[in-house]
Amino acid sequence: MAPQLDADWTQLSAFQRDLLVAISQLKRSDETCYGLAIKRVVEDVYPETVTHGRLYQNLDELDEQHLIEKRQLDRRTNEYVITDEGTALLRTHAELLQSLV
């Protein structure tokens, strides 16, 4: 039987889902996960330029949902860290996809 897909996954926009994946990718590569690094990863899969407004608005929404945590890296830069809830959400979705292929 396939793992149950968390209802919160369906409440995220596709862009927000892609941001979670990008943050997770950066974490696995041990790269500092700040806005421009996330933007670079996402733009590798999006055909259009991702605007700063779109990026940071969606990062703030993910932070409000406790899927990521925004931390101050320095006076001008924030670092984004995936939370346990965000990791669990990605894992559940990955397990569902794995069970289908």
Phi, psi and omega in degrees: 000140182288147175299150179287129177282126180296133181301330180299330180301318183286344179274349177274149172286161177301322179296318178296321176299317179295327176295318177300317179297315181298317179297319178296319178298316180295321178299316181294333180269002181061024176271143176299131187259084178247171188308312183291330176292319177297315180302317180298316180295315182294321181291344174292337181248346179263136181287339182251163176291137177269120181285155178299321180300314179295315182299304187287329175297316181288325174297319178297320178295320177295324176295316179298330179272003178064028176269335172225165176235130178267125179235147178282121179273314173209189185298334185245354189231135173256148173252144181243127183237131178288136180274173175300322179295318178294319178296317179297321179296315177297317181298315180300316180292320178297320179295321177298311180299318180299322181290344182266348181246000000 
